[in-house]
Amino acid sequence: MVPLSYLLRFIEEDAPFGDVTSEAVIPEDLNARAIIIAKQKGVIAGVEEAKALFEHFGVKVEVKKRDGELVEKGDVILALEGNARAILLVERTALNVMGRMSGIATEVRKLVEKVKSVNPKIRVAGTRKTLLKPIDKRALLIGGGETHRFSLSDAILIKDNHLALVPLEEAIRRAKEFSVYKVIEVEVESLEDALKAARAGADVVMLDNMKPDEIAEVIDALRREGLRERVKIEVSGGITPENITEYAKLDVDVISLGYLTHSVKNFDVSLEIIGRL
C-alpha cells in the first residue's frame, strides 16, 4: 500500500485550514452512512489507500471490492459509517486516488491481456514519466504490469544525453566499475549501438523509437553473434494500444509505455451519502 504519510499530504493540501463548508453546515456530532460506487466497468485500484485515509479519520470501512478486481458500473466498492464531517473531508482525496489508480490499472490490464494473447512471456511496463510515483507505480502492479525503475537510484539506465557526453562502451565500463549489484540498461536507437551495448556487457538493451522491422533486424543480429540470450530486450517509444500487438510478435522481453502514467484517463467513481446514523 502507498504509505499513509504520503496520502495525508493530499488531505493537507485540500483542506489546509479544515473543510469550512462542512464545518459551517454539518453538525459536529452528526454520523452518516455512505458508499463509494463504480460508475463504469474496469479494474478497481486504490481501495486500500482510500480505506486507510477514511480509517485515519475514524470512519468505519467495509471493503466490498478489492484492489485488482474487475468491477461493473454500479458496483459498491466501499461502505462507510462514521462522522459526517470526516467522510466529507476525505471524499475528494479518496475518489481522486481511486480514480487515477483505477484508470491506470484498467488500461494496464487491457494491454497486458492483449500482449499475452500474442506472446505470454512479454512484460508490459510503465516508465518514470509521472510526479505521483507511489500511486502510479502501485496502480501499474495492480493492473498486472511492471513498474520499471521507481527512481534514479534503482538501476543504471544510460540514455541518449549520457551518451552525448561519454561514449557508449566507456559508459558501460564505468557503470560496471561503479557497482556490481545494479542492473545496467542502455537506451539505443540503432542496430550498431544495440550490438555495441550487448558486446560491452549491458544487462538490458532498450530499443527506443524503432519500428518492428528494425527491431527484428537487431534481434537477428544479436542471435548471429550469440548475444541474444545474454541480454534482455526492452522496446519503447511510439508504441500505442493500436500497434502494441505488432511489437508483441517480436522476440522481446519488455514493452514499456510512458503514456500509461502521463496520459491517464481517470476512472469514474462516486461517493454517495445514503443516510444519517
C-alpha positions in Angstrom: 0.0 0.0 0.0 1.1 3.6 -0.6 2.3 5.0 2.8 -0.4 6.8 4.8 2.0 9.7 5.4 2.2 10.3 1.6 -1.6 10.1 1.2 -2.2 12.6 4.1 -0.3 15.2 2.1 -3.2 15.4 -0.3 -5.6 16.0 2.6 -3.4 18.7 3.9 -3.3 20.3 0.5 -7.0 20.0 0.0 -8.0 21.3 3.5 -5.1 23.3 4.9 -7.4 25.0 7.4 -10.2 22.5 7.5 -13.3 21.9 5.4 -15.1 25.2 6.0 -18.3 24.2 4.2 -18.9 21.1 6.3 -17.8 22.9 9.5 -20.3 25.6 8.7 -23.4 23.5 7.8 -22.9 19.9 9.2 -23.4 19.4 13.0 -20.2 18.3 14.6 -21.6 15.2 16.1 -23.7 14.0 13.1 -22.9 10.5 11.9 -23.7 9.2 8.5 -23.6 6.2 6.2 -22.1 6.4 2.7 -21.0 4.2 -0.2 -18.4 4.5 -2.9 -19.6 3.1 -6.2 -18.0 2.4 -9.7 -19.6 4.5 -12.5 -18.0 2.4 -15.2 -16.6 -1.1 -15.9 -12.9 -1.7 -15.2 -10.2 -2.8 -12.8 -10.5 -1.1 -9.4 -7.5 0.1 -7.6 -6.7 2.4 -4.7 -9.1 0.6 -2.4 -6.5 0.1 0.4 -5.4 3.7 0.1 -8.9 5.0 0.4 -9.6 2.7 3.3 -6.5 3.9 5.1 -7.5 7.5 4.7 -11.0 7.1 6.0 -9.9 4.9 8.9 -7.3 7.5 9.9 -10.2 10.0 10.4 -12.2 7.5 12.4 -14.6 6.3 9.7 -15.5 2.6 9.7 -14.9 1.0 6.3 -16.3 -2.2 4.8 -14.4 -3.3 1.7 -16.8 -4.7 -0.9 -14.4 -4.9 -3.9 -10.6 -5.4 -3.5 -7.7 -4.0 -5.5 -7.4 -5.7 -8.8 -10.9 -6.9 -9.1 -12.9 -6.3 -12.2 -16.0 -4.2 -11.4 -19.1 -3.3 -13.3 -21.0 0.0 -13.4 -23.0 0.4 -10.2 -20.9 -1.9 -8.0 -20.3 -0.8 -4.5 -16.6 -0.7 -3.7 -16.6 0.6 -0.1 -19.3 1.1 2.6 -18.6 3.8 5.1 -20.0 4.7 8.5 -18.8 7.5 10.8 -18.7 11.2 11.4 -20.2 13.0 8.5 -17.6 15.8 8.5 -14.8 13.2 8.4 -16.4 11.4 5.5 -16.8 14.6 3.5 -13.3 15.7 4.4 -11.7 12.6 2.9 -14.2 12.2 0.0 -12.5 14.1 -2.8 -9.0 12.9 -2.0 -10.1 9.2 -1.8 -12.0 9.5 -5.1 -9.1 11.2 -6.8 -6.7 8.5 -5.7 -9.0 5.7 -6.6 -10.0 7.3 -9.9 -6.4 7.7 -11.0 -5.1 4.4 -9.8 -8.1 2.5 -11.4 -7.7 4.4 -14.7 -4.1 3.2 -14.8 -4.8 -0.3 -13.7 -7.7 -0.7 -16.2 -5.5 0.4 -19.1 -2.6 -1.8 -18.0 -4.8 -4.8 -17.7 -6.1 -4.3 -21.2 -2.6 -4.1 -22.7 -1.2 -7.0 -20.6 -4.1 -9.2 -21.9 -3.6 -8.0 -25.4 0.2 -8.6 -25.4 0.0 -12.0 -23.6 -2.6 -13.3 -26.1 0.2 -12.9 -28.7 3.3 -13.6 -26.6 2.9 -14.8 -22.9 6.5 -14.2 -22.0 6.5 -10.4 -22.6 6.0 -8.0 -19.7 4.3 -4.6 -20.0 5.9 -1.8 -18.0 5.4 1.9 -17.2 8.2 4.5 -17.0 9.2 7.3 -14.7 7.0 9.8 -16.6 5.0 10.8 -13.6 5.2 13.0 -10.5 2.9 10.7 -8.5 5.2 7.7 -8.4 4.0 5.9 -5.3 0.4 5.9 -6.5 1.1 5.3 -10.2 3.6 2.5 -9.6 1.3 0.6 -7.3 -1.5 1.0 -9.9 0.8 -0.5 -12.5 1.3 -3.5 -10.3 -2.4 -3.9 -9.5 -3.1 -3.9 -13.3 -0.6 -6.7 -13.8 2.2 -4.5 -15.2 5.9 -3.9 -14.3 6.9 -0.7 -12.6 10.3 -0.2 -14.3 12.6 2.0 -12.2 10.9 3.7 -9.2 13.6 6.3 -9.0 17.1 7.3 -10.4 18.6 5.3 -7.5 17.2 1.9 -8.5 19.2 0.9 -11.6 21.6 2.3 -14.1 19.9 3.5 -17.3 22.3 5.0 -19.8 20.3 7.3 -22.1 21.0 9.5 -25.1 22.0 12.5 -23.0 24.6 10.4 -21.1 25.9 9.1 -24.4 26.2 12.7 -25.8 28.9 13.2 -23.1 30.5 9.7 -22.8 31.0 7.1 -25.5 28.7 4.0 -25.2 31.4 1.4 -24.4 33.1 3.7 -21.8 29.7 4.5 -20.2 29.1 0.8 -19.7 32.6 0.2 -18.4 32.2 3.0 -15.9 28.8 1.7 -14.8 30.3 -1.8 -14.2 33.1 -0.3 -12.1 30.6 1.7 -10.1 28.5 -1.2 -8.9 28.4 -5.0 -9.3 24.8 -5.1 -8.0 23.0 -2.5 -10.2 21.3 -3.6 -13.4 22.8 -1.8 -16.4 20.4 -0.8 -19.1 21.3 1.1 -22.2 19.0 3.1 -24.5 19.9 2.8 -28.2 18.3 3.9 -31.5 20.3 1.9 -34.0 21.4 -1.7 -34.8 25.1 -0.6 -34.4 24.6 0.7 -30.9 22.5 -2.2 -29.9 25.3 -4.6 -30.8 27.9 -2.3 -29.1 25.8 -2.3 -25.9 25.4 -6.1 -25.9 29.1 -6.7 -26.6 30.1 -4.4 -23.8 28.0 -6.3 -21.3 24.8 -4.4 -20.8 22.1 -6.3 -18.9 19.2 -4.7 -20.8 19.2 -3.1 -24.2 16.3 -0.7 -24.7 15.4 -0.2 -28.4 14.0 3.3 -28.4 11.7 4.6 -31.2 12.4 1.7 -33.5 9.9 0.2 -35.8 9.0 -3.5 -35.6 11.1 -4.4 -38.7 14.1 -2.6 -37.3 13.7 -4.4 -34.0 13.6 -7.7 -35.8 16.9 -6.9 -37.6 18.5 -6.1 -34.2 17.3 -9.4 -32.7 18.6 -11.4 -35.7 22.0 -9.7 -35.5 22.2 -10.4 -31.8 21.4 -14.1 -32.4 24.0 -14.3 -35.1 26.6 -13.1 -32.7 25.4 -15.3 -29.9 24.4 -12.3 -27.8 20.6 -12.6 -27.7 20.4 -14.8 -24.6 22.9 -12.5 -22.7 20.6 -9.5 -22.7 17.0 -8.6 -22.1 15.4 -6.6 -24.8 13.1 -3.7 -24.0 11.2 -1.8 -26.6 9.8 1.7 -26.1 8.7 4.8 -27.9 5.9 5.1 -30.4 4.0 2.2 -29.0 0.2 2.6 -28.7 -2.7 0.3 -27.8 -3.4 0.2 -31.6 0.0 -1.1 -32.6 1.3 -2.9 -29.5 0.5 -6.4 -30.9 2.9 -5.8 -33.7 5.7 -5.4 -31.1 4.3 -8.4 -29.1 5.0 -10.6 -32.2 8.8 -10.0 -31.7 11.3 -11.8 -29.6 11.5 -9.1 -26.9 11.2 -9.2 -23.1 9.6 -5.9 -22.1 7.3 -3.4 -23.8 7.3 0.0 -21.9 4.9 2.8 -22.4 5.1 6.2 -20.8 1.5 7.1 -21.7 0.2 4.6 -19.0 1.0 7.3 -16.4 1.5 10.6 -18.3 -1.8 10.3 -20.1 -4.1 8.8 -17.5 -7.8 8.5 -18.3 -9.5 8.8 -14.9 -11.8 6.0 -13.8 -15.2 7.3 -12.7 -16.0 6.6 -9.0 -18.5 8.4 -6.8 -19.3 8.7 -3.1 -23.0 8.9 -2.1 -24.4 9.7 1.3 -27.2 7.3 1.9 -28.5 8.5 5.3 -27.9 9.6 8.9 -26.9 7.1 11.6 
